[in-house]
Amino acid sequence: MKFNWITAGIPGPEIEKHIIELEYQLRPRITRFLMRYFDPEVHEDFRAFQFDVDLARREIRISENTPRNYVQRVSCDFMNEIGLNCC
């Protein structure tokens, strides 16, 4: 899984620290969420997933770079559970 960080301008040291801490919080939460929708034996990792983390809007979205069939399967529940309540 990959995170695309959206910031206002070039992030300074404080924002970079916040990004690292936020990623450590988001990874296990998103992994647990995805495991509910995708069989872990079939999808042993979630490399195909990319997420756009918008720090200004304080939300996370499934990136358009994620395969469409994955997005369609989880997008509504993702926004309700994680996307609008991420940071």
Backbone as XML, in Angstrom:
<?xml version="1.0"?>
<chain id="A" units="angstrom">
  <residue number="1" name="MET">
    <atom name="N" x="0.847" y="-1.166" z="0.000"/>
    <atom name="CA" x="0.000" y="0.000" z="0.000"/>
    <atom name="C" x="0.892" y="1.227" z="0.000"/>
  </residue>
  <residue number="2" name="LYS">
    <atom name="N" x="0.432" y="2.231" z="-0.723"/>
    <atom name="CA" x="1.229" y="3.451" z="-0.864"/>
    <atom name="C" x="0.374" y="4.652" z="-0.485"/>
  </residue>
  <residue number="3" name="PHE">
    <atom name="N" x="1.008" y="5.605" z="0.194"/>
    <atom name="CA" x="0.329" y="6.838" z="0.568"/>
    <atom name="C" x="0.880" y="7.984" z="-0.267"/>
  </residue>
  <residue number="4" name="ASN">
    <atom name="N" x="-0.010" y="8.765" z="-0.843"/>
    <atom name="CA" x="0.347" y="9.984" z="-1.569"/>
    <atom name="C" x="-0.068" y="11.150" z="-0.677"/>
  </residue>
  <residue number="5" name="TRP">
    <atom name="N" x="0.905" y="11.887" z="-0.178"/>
    <atom name="CA" x="0.638" y="12.952" z="0.781"/>
    <atom name="C" x="0.381" y="14.259" z="0.049"/>
  </residue>
  <residue number="6" name="ILE">
    <atom name="N" x="-0.743" y="14.880" z="0.355"/>
    <atom name="CA" x="-1.117" y="16.149" z="-0.257"/>
    <atom name="C" x="-0.995" y="17.214" z="0.824"/>
  </residue>
  <residue number="7" name="THR">
    <atom name="N" x="-0.063" y="18.137" z="0.607"/>
    <atom name="CA" x="0.186" y="19.196" z="1.583"/>
    <atom name="C" x="0.121" y="20.545" z="0.880"/>
  </residue>
  <residue number="8" name="ALA">
    <atom name="N" x="-0.003" y="21.580" z="1.666"/>
    <atom name="CA" x="0.034" y="22.936" z="1.126"/>
    <atom name="C" x="1.500" y="23.367" z="1.102"/>
  </residue>
  <residue number="9" name="GLY">
    <atom name="N" x="2.117" y="23.277" z="-0.047"/>
    <atom name="CA" x="3.526" y="23.654" z="-0.161"/>
    <atom name="C" x="4.459" y="22.536" z="0.265"/>
  </residue>
  <residue number="10" name="ILE">
    <atom name="N" x="5.712" y="22.886" z="0.442"/>
    <atom name="CA" x="6.733" y="21.919" z="0.846"/>
    <atom name="C" x="6.638" y="21.723" z="2.355"/>
  </residue>
  <residue number="11" name="PRO">
    <atom name="N" x="6.470" y="20.473" z="2.807"/>
    <atom name="CA" x="6.323" y="20.247" z="4.249"/>
    <atom name="C" x="7.630" y="20.487" z="5.004"/>
  </residue>
  <residue number="12" name="GLY">
    <atom name="N" x="7.508" y="21.161" z="6.131"/>
    <atom name="CA" x="8.654" y="21.383" z="7.004"/>
    <atom name="C" x="8.838" y="20.198" z="7.931"/>
  </residue>
  <residue number="13" name="PRO">
    <atom name="N" x="9.814" y="20.283" z="8.838"/>
    <atom name="CA" x="10.107" y="19.167" z="9.744"/>
    <atom name="C" x="8.917" y="18.742" z="10.614"/>
  </residue>
  <residue number="14" name="GLU">
    <atom name="N" x="8.126" y="19.697" z="11.074"/>
    <atom name="CA" x="6.970" y="19.352" z="11.919"/>
    <atom name="C" x="5.931" y="18.562" z="11.124"/>
  </residue>
  <residue number="15" name="ILE">
    <atom name="N" x="5.670" y="18.996" z="9.910"/>
    <atom name="CA" x="4.696" y="18.297" z="9.060"/>
    <atom name="C" x="5.229" y="16.920" z="8.689"/>
  </residue>
  <residue number="16" name="GLU">
    <atom name="N" x="6.517" y="16.819" z="8.382"/>
    <atom name="CA" x="7.106" y="15.516" z="8.048"/>
    <atom name="C" x="6.971" y="14.543" z="9.212"/>
  </residue>
  <residue number="17" name="LYS">
    <atom name="N" x="7.183" y="15.029" z="10.424"/>
    <atom name="CA" x="7.022" y="14.178" z="11.610"/>
    <atom name="C" x="5.562" y="13.741" z="11.739"/>
  </residue>
  <residue number="18" name="HIS">
    <atom name="N" x="4.644" y="14.665" z="11.521"/>
    <atom name="CA" x="3.210" y="14.355" z="11.586"/>
    <atom name="C" x="2.840" y="13.302" z="10.534"/>
  </residue>
  <residue number="19" name="ILE">
    <atom name="N" x="3.403" y="13.429" z="9.335"/>
    <atom name="CA" x="3.139" y="12.472" z="8.257"/>
    <atom name="C" x="3.585" y="11.072" z="8.661"/>
  </residue>
  <residue number="20" name="ILE">
    <atom name="N" x="4.774" y="10.967" z="9.231"/>
    <atom name="CA" x="5.291" y="9.658" z="9.657"/>
    <atom name="C" x="4.394" y="9.054" z="10.728"/>
  </residue>
  <residue number="21" name="GLU">
    <atom name="N" x="4.024" y="9.843" z="11.729"/>
    <atom name="CA" x="3.159" y="9.351" z="12.801"/>
    <atom name="C" x="1.793" y="8.937" z="12.256"/>
  </residue>
  <residue number="22" name="LEU">
    <atom name="N" x="1.268" y="9.730" z="11.361"/>
    <atom name="CA" x="-0.044" y="9.435" z="10.786"/>
    <atom name="C" x="-0.006" y="8.154" z="9.957"/>
  </residue>
  <residue number="23" name="GLU">
    <atom name="N" x="1.061" y="7.951" z="9.214"/>
    <atom name="CA" x="1.168" y="6.723" z="8.421"/>
    <atom name="C" x="1.207" y="5.493" z="9.323"/>
  </residue>
  <residue number="24" name="TYR">
    <atom name="N" x="1.926" y="5.582" z="10.440"/>
    <atom name="CA" x="1.968" y="4.455" z="11.378"/>
    <atom name="C" x="0.595" y="4.174" z="11.987"/>
  </residue>
  <residue number="25" name="GLN">
    <atom name="N" x="-0.232" y="5.191" z="12.127"/>
    <atom name="CA" x="-1.587" y="4.989" z="12.637"/>
    <atom name="C" x="-2.513" y="4.433" z="11.557"/>
  </residue>
  <residue number="26" name="LEU">
    <atom name="N" x="-2.365" y="4.925" z="10.339"/>
    <atom name="CA" x="-3.281" y="4.550" z="9.258"/>
    <atom name="C" x="-3.049" y="3.148" z="8.720"/>
  </residue>
  <residue number="27" name="ARG">
    <atom name="N" x="-1.791" y="2.729" z="8.590"/>
    <atom name="CA" x="-1.498" y="1.420" z="7.978"/>
    <atom name="C" x="-2.251" y="0.264" z="8.641"/>
  </residue>
  <residue number="28" name="PRO">
    <atom name="N" x="-2.151" y="0.075" z="9.960"/>
    <atom name="CA" x="-2.870" y="-1.062" z="10.550"/>
    <atom name="C" x="-4.391" y="-0.910" z="10.460"/>
  </residue>
  <residue number="29" name="ARG">
    <atom name="N" x="-4.867" y="0.306" z="10.583"/>
    <atom name="CA" x="-6.309" y="0.546" z="10.508"/>
    <atom name="C" x="-6.845" y="0.209" z="9.114"/>
  </residue>
  <residue number="30" name="ILE">
    <atom name="N" x="-6.148" y="0.659" z="8.083"/>
    <atom name="CA" x="-6.570" y="0.382" z="6.712"/>
    <atom name="C" x="-6.408" y="-1.097" z="6.395"/>
  </residue>
  <residue number="31" name="THR">
    <atom name="N" x="-5.334" y="-1.706" z="6.868"/>
    <atom name="CA" x="-5.120" y="-3.138" z="6.624"/>
    <atom name="C" x="-6.255" y="-3.958" z="7.212"/>
  </residue>
  <residue number="32" name="ARG">
    <atom name="N" x="-6.651" y="-3.663" z="8.446"/>
    <atom name="CA" x="-7.778" y="-4.383" z="9.063"/>
    <atom name="C" x="-9.058" y="-4.176" z="8.254"/>
  </residue>
  <residue number="33" name="PHE">
    <atom name="N" x="-9.282" y="-2.953" z="7.811"/>
    <atom name="CA" x="-10.457" y="-2.657" z="6.993"/>
    <atom name="C" x="-10.440" y="-3.495" z="5.715"/>
  </residue>
  <residue number="34" name="LEU">
    <atom name="N" x="-9.326" y="-3.494" z="4.992"/>
    <atom name="CA" x="-9.236" y="-4.227" z="3.724"/>
    <atom name="C" x="-9.375" y="-5.730" z="3.921"/>
  </residue>
  <residue number="35" name="MET">
    <atom name="N" x="-8.891" y="-6.241" z="5.029"/>
    <atom name="CA" x="-8.982" y="-7.680" z="5.294"/>
    <atom name="C" x="-10.429" y="-8.135" z="5.452"/>
  </residue>
  <residue number="36" name="ARG">
    <atom name="N" x="-11.316" y="-7.223" z="5.815"/>
    <atom name="CA" x="-12.736" y="-7.577" z="5.915"/>
    <atom name="C" x="-13.354" y="-7.789" z="4.532"/>
  </residue>
  <residue number="37" name="TYR">
    <atom name="N" x="-12.783" y="-7.172" z="3.508"/>
    <atom name="CA" x="-13.351" y="-7.228" z="2.158"/>
    <atom name="C" x="-12.605" y="-8.158" z="1.211"/>
  </residue>
  <residue number="38" name="PHE">
    <atom name="N" x="-11.355" y="-8.427" z="1.515"/>
    <atom name="CA" x="-10.520" y="-9.230" z="0.626"/>
    <atom name="C" x="-9.906" y="-10.374" z="1.413"/>
  </residue>
  <residue number="39" name="ASP">
    <atom name="N" x="-10.016" y="-11.574" z="0.888"/>
    <atom name="CA" x="-9.470" y="-12.767" z="1.527"/>
    <atom name="C" x="-7.951" y="-12.635" z="1.651"/>
  </residue>
  <residue number="40" name="PRO">
    <atom name="N" x="-7.421" y="-12.663" z="2.887"/>
    <atom name="CA" x="-5.974" y="-12.518" z="3.082"/>
    <atom name="C" x="-5.152" y="-13.603" z="2.389"/>
  </residue>
  <residue number="41" name="GLU">
    <atom name="N" x="-5.738" y="-14.769" z="2.170"/>
    <atom name="CA" x="-4.989" y="-15.825" z="1.493"/>
    <atom name="C" x="-4.858" y="-15.545" z="-0.002"/>
  </residue>
  <residue number="42" name="VAL">
    <atom name="N" x="-5.805" y="-14.827" z="-0.559"/>
    <atom name="CA" x="-5.743" y="-14.468" z="-1.973"/>
    <atom name="C" x="-4.961" y="-13.164" z="-2.157"/>
  </residue>
  <residue number="43" name="HIS">
    <atom name="N" x="-5.198" y="-12.222" z="-1.262"/>
    <atom name="CA" x="-4.525" y="-10.918" z="-1.303"/>
    <atom name="C" x="-3.562" y="-10.855" z="-0.115"/>
  </residue>
  <residue number="44" name="GLU">
    <atom name="N" x="-2.407" y="-11.490" z="-0.251"/>
    <atom name="CA" x="-1.492" y="-11.554" z="0.892"/>
    <atom name="C" x="-0.865" y="-10.207" z="1.219"/>
  </residue>
  <residue number="45" name="ASP">
    <atom name="N" x="-0.917" y="-9.288" z="0.310"/>
    <atom name="CA" x="-0.527" y="-7.919" z="0.627"/>
    <atom name="C" x="-1.444" y="-6.982" z="-0.160"/>
  </residue>
  <residue number="46" name="PHE">
    <atom name="N" x="-1.330" y="-5.722" z="0.116"/>
    <atom name="CA" x="-2.222" y="-4.752" z="-0.510"/>
    <atom name="C" x="-1.427" y="-3.728" z="-1.318"/>
  </residue>
  <residue number="47" name="ARG">
    <atom name="N" x="-0.434" y="-4.207" z="-2.054"/>
    <atom name="CA" x="0.425" y="-3.325" z="-2.853"/>
    <atom name="C" x="-0.333" y="-2.551" z="-3.918"/>
  </residue>
  <residue number="48" name="ALA">
    <atom name="N" x="-1.418" y="-3.089" z="-4.397"/>
    <atom name="CA" x="-2.161" y="-2.422" z="-5.475"/>
    <atom name="C" x="-2.910" y="-1.182" z="-4.986"/>
  </residue>
  <residue number="49" name="PHE">
    <atom name="N" x="-3.049" y="-1.043" z="-3.680"/>
    <atom name="CA" x="-3.809" y="0.077" z="-3.130"/>
    <atom name="C" x="-2.933" y="1.303" z="-2.944"/>
  </residue>
  <residue number="50" name="GLN">
    <atom name="N" x="-3.464" y="2.440" z="-3.396"/>
    <atom name="CA" x="-2.833" y="3.730" z="-3.150"/>
    <atom name="C" x="-3.879" y="4.644" z="-2.532"/>
  </residue>
  <residue number="51" name="PHE">
    <atom name="N" x="-3.417" y="5.485" z="-1.628"/>
    <atom name="CA" x="-4.316" y="6.384" z="-0.920"/>
    <atom name="C" x="-3.789" y="7.808" z="-1.005"/>
  </residue>
  <residue number="52" name="ASP">
    <atom name="N" x="-4.691" y="8.743" z="-1.247"/>
    <atom name="CA" x="-4.354" y="10.160" z="-1.266"/>
    <atom name="C" x="-4.748" y="10.738" z="0.087"/>
  </residue>
  <residue number="53" name="VAL">
    <atom name="N" x="-3.751" y="11.168" z="0.838"/>
    <atom name="CA" x="-3.993" y="11.734" z="2.164"/>
    <atom name="C" x="-3.880" y="13.247" z="2.039"/>
  </residue>
  <residue number="54" name="ASP">
    <atom name="N" x="-5.011" y="13.920" z="2.178"/>
    <atom name="CA" x="-5.068" y="15.372" z="2.047"/>
    <atom name="C" x="-5.042" y="15.975" z="3.448"/>
  </residue>
  <residue number="55" name="LEU">
    <atom name="N" x="-3.889" y="16.525" z="3.821"/>
    <atom name="CA" x="-3.749" y="17.064" z="5.171"/>
    <atom name="C" x="-4.562" y="18.334" z="5.368"/>
  </residue>
  <residue number="56" name="ALA">
    <atom name="N" x="-4.737" y="19.132" z="4.323"/>
    <atom name="CA" x="-5.516" y="20.364" z="4.444"/>
    <atom name="C" x="-6.996" y="20.060" z="4.679"/>
  </residue>
  <residue number="57" name="ARG">
    <atom name="N" x="-7.526" y="19.084" z="3.960"/>
    <atom name="CA" x="-8.939" y="18.709" z="4.116"/>
    <atom name="C" x="-9.162" y="17.722" z="5.254"/>
  </residue>
  <residue number="58" name="ARG">
    <atom name="N" x="-8.071" y="17.159" z="5.749"/>
    <atom name="CA" x="-8.120" y="16.163" z="6.821"/>
    <atom name="C" x="-8.947" y="14.944" z="6.403"/>
  </residue>
  <residue number="59" name="GLU">
    <atom name="N" x="-8.635" y="14.432" z="5.203"/>
    <atom name="CA" x="-9.324" y="13.243" z="4.723"/>
    <atom name="C" x="-8.378" y="12.387" z="3.888"/>
  </residue>
  <residue number="60" name="ILE">
    <atom name="N" x="-8.766" y="11.143" z="3.731"/>
    <atom name="CA" x="-8.001" y="10.210" z="2.915"/>
    <atom name="C" x="-8.954" y="9.578" z="1.907"/>
  </residue>
  <residue number="61" name="ARG">
    <atom name="N" x="-8.481" y="9.465" z="0.665"/>
    <atom name="CA" x="-9.285" y="8.884" z="-0.410"/>
    <atom name="C" x="-8.505" y="7.744" z="-1.052"/>
  </residue>
  <residue number="62" name="ILE">
    <atom name="N" x="-9.226" y="6.786" z="-1.594"/>
    <atom name="CA" x="-8.572" y="5.746" z="-2.379"/>
    <atom name="C" x="-8.168" y="6.399" z="-3.694"/>
  </residue>
  <residue number="63" name="SER">
    <atom name="N" x="-6.901" y="6.301" z="-4.030"/>
    <atom name="CA" x="-6.366" y="6.948" z="-5.225"/>
    <atom name="C" x="-6.939" y="6.333" z="-6.497"/>
  </residue>
  <residue number="64" name="GLU">
    <atom name="N" x="-7.030" y="7.160" z="-7.524"/>
    <atom name="CA" x="-7.476" y="6.649" z="-8.825"/>
    <atom name="C" x="-6.447" y="5.697" z="-9.431"/>
  </residue>
  <residue number="65" name="ASN">
    <atom name="N" x="-5.259" y="5.605" z="-8.847"/>
    <atom name="CA" x="-4.239" y="4.653" z="-9.304"/>
    <atom name="C" x="-4.493" y="3.237" z="-8.787"/>
  </residue>
  <residue number="66" name="THR">
    <atom name="N" x="-5.453" y="3.090" z="-7.890"/>
    <atom name="CA" x="-5.841" y="1.770" z="-7.386"/>
    <atom name="C" x="-6.735" y="1.103" z="-8.432"/>
  </residue>
  <residue number="67" name="PRO">
    <atom name="N" x="-6.563" y="-0.196" z="-8.670"/>
    <atom name="CA" x="-7.411" y="-0.876" z="-9.662"/>
    <atom name="C" x="-8.904" y="-0.641" z="-9.398"/>
  </residue>
  <residue number="68" name="ARG">
    <atom name="N" x="-9.614" y="-0.338" z="-10.454"/>
    <atom name="CA" x="-11.037" y="0.032" z="-10.373"/>
    <atom name="C" x="-11.891" y="-1.016" z="-9.650"/>
  </residue>
  <residue number="69" name="ASN">
    <atom name="N" x="-11.643" y="-2.307" z="-9.905"/>
    <atom name="CA" x="-12.472" y="-3.338" z="-9.269"/>
    <atom name="C" x="-12.293" y="-3.340" z="-7.750"/>
  </residue>
  <residue number="70" name="TYR">
    <atom name="N" x="-11.127" y="-2.973" z="-7.259"/>
    <atom name="CA" x="-10.918" y="-2.868" z="-5.814"/>
    <atom name="C" x="-11.658" y="-1.653" z="-5.257"/>
  </residue>
  <residue number="71" name="VAL">
    <atom name="N" x="-11.552" y="-0.549" z="-5.966"/>
    <atom name="CA" x="-12.199" y="0.688" z="-5.520"/>
    <atom name="C" x="-13.707" y="0.493" z="-5.421"/>
  </residue>
  <residue number="72" name="GLN">
    <atom name="N" x="-14.303" y="-0.107" z="-6.438"/>
    <atom name="CA" x="-15.754" y="-0.308" z="-6.454"/>
    <atom name="C" x="-16.216" y="-1.171" z="-5.289"/>
  </residue>
  <residue number="73" name="ARG">
    <atom name="N" x="-15.374" y="-2.068" z="-4.870"/>
    <atom name="CA" x="-15.748" y="-3.001" z="-3.806"/>
    <atom name="C" x="-15.794" y="-2.345" z="-2.426"/>
  </residue>
  <residue number="74" name="VAL">
    <atom name="N" x="-14.971" y="-1.329" z="-2.198"/>
    <atom name="CA" x="-14.851" y="-0.797" z="-0.840"/>
    <atom name="C" x="-15.055" y="0.707" z="-0.703"/>
  </residue>
  <residue number="75" name="SER">
    <atom name="N" x="-15.205" y="1.437" z="-1.780"/>
    <atom name="CA" x="-15.125" y="2.896" z="-1.710"/>
    <atom name="C" x="-16.118" y="3.553" z="-0.751"/>
  </residue>
  <residue number="76" name="CYS">
    <atom name="N" x="-17.376" y="3.186" z="-0.782"/>
    <atom name="CA" x="-18.365" y="3.831" z="0.097"/>
    <atom name="C" x="-18.067" y="3.570" z="1.565"/>
  </residue>
  <residue number="77" name="ASP">
    <atom name="N" x="-17.852" y="2.323" z="1.906"/>
    <atom name="CA" x="-17.558" y="1.991" z="3.297"/>
    <atom name="C" x="-16.237" y="2.603" z="3.747"/>
  </residue>
  <residue number="78" name="PHE">
    <atom name="N" x="-15.265" y="2.665" z="2.846"/>
    <atom name="CA" x="-13.975" y="3.258" z="3.193"/>
    <atom name="C" x="-14.153" y="4.722" z="3.580"/>
  </residue>
  <residue number="79" name="MET">
    <atom name="N" x="-14.875" y="5.482" z="2.775"/>
    <atom name="CA" x="-15.072" y="6.903" z="3.089"/>
    <atom name="C" x="-15.805" y="7.079" z="4.407"/>
  </residue>
  <residue number="80" name="ASN">
    <atom name="N" x="-16.792" y="6.252" z="4.670"/>
    <atom name="CA" x="-17.550" y="6.377" z="5.913"/>
    <atom name="C" x="-16.730" y="6.001" z="7.139"/>
  </residue>
  <residue number="81" name="GLU">
    <atom name="N" x="-15.941" y="4.952" z="7.044"/>
    <atom name="CA" x="-15.197" y="4.457" z="8.203"/>
    <atom name="C" x="-13.857" y="5.136" z="8.408"/>
  </residue>
  <residue number="82" name="ILE">
    <atom name="N" x="-13.167" y="5.435" z="7.324"/>
    <atom name="CA" x="-11.794" y="5.916" z="7.452"/>
    <atom name="C" x="-11.591" y="7.263" z="6.782"/>
  </residue>
  <residue number="83" name="GLY">
    <atom name="N" x="-12.085" y="7.413" z="5.582"/>
    <atom name="CA" x="-11.791" y="8.579" z="4.765"/>
    <atom name="C" x="-12.107" y="9.917" z="5.386"/>
  </residue>
  <residue number="84" name="LEU">
    <atom name="N" x="-13.244" y="10.020" z="6.016"/>
    <atom name="CA" x="-13.647" y="11.298" z="6.601"/>
    <atom name="C" x="-13.263" y="11.404" z="8.068"/>
  </residue>
  <residue number="85" name="ASN">
    <atom name="N" x="-12.578" y="10.409" z="8.568"/>
    <atom name="CA" x="-12.246" y="10.357" z="9.990"/>
    <atom name="C" x="-10.790" y="9.923" z="10.164"/>
  </residue>
  <residue number="86" name="CYS">
    <atom name="N" x="-9.919" y="10.460" z="9.334"/>
    <atom name="CA" x="-8.560" y="9.916" z="9.309"/>
    <atom name="C" x="-7.560" y="10.697" z="10.138"/>
  </residue>
  <residue number="87" name="CYS">
    <atom name="N" x="-7.632" y="12.003" z="10.131"/>
    <atom name="CA" x="-6.514" y="12.747" z="10.718"/>
    <atom name="C" x="-6.964" y="14.019" z="11.403"/>
  </residue>
</chain>
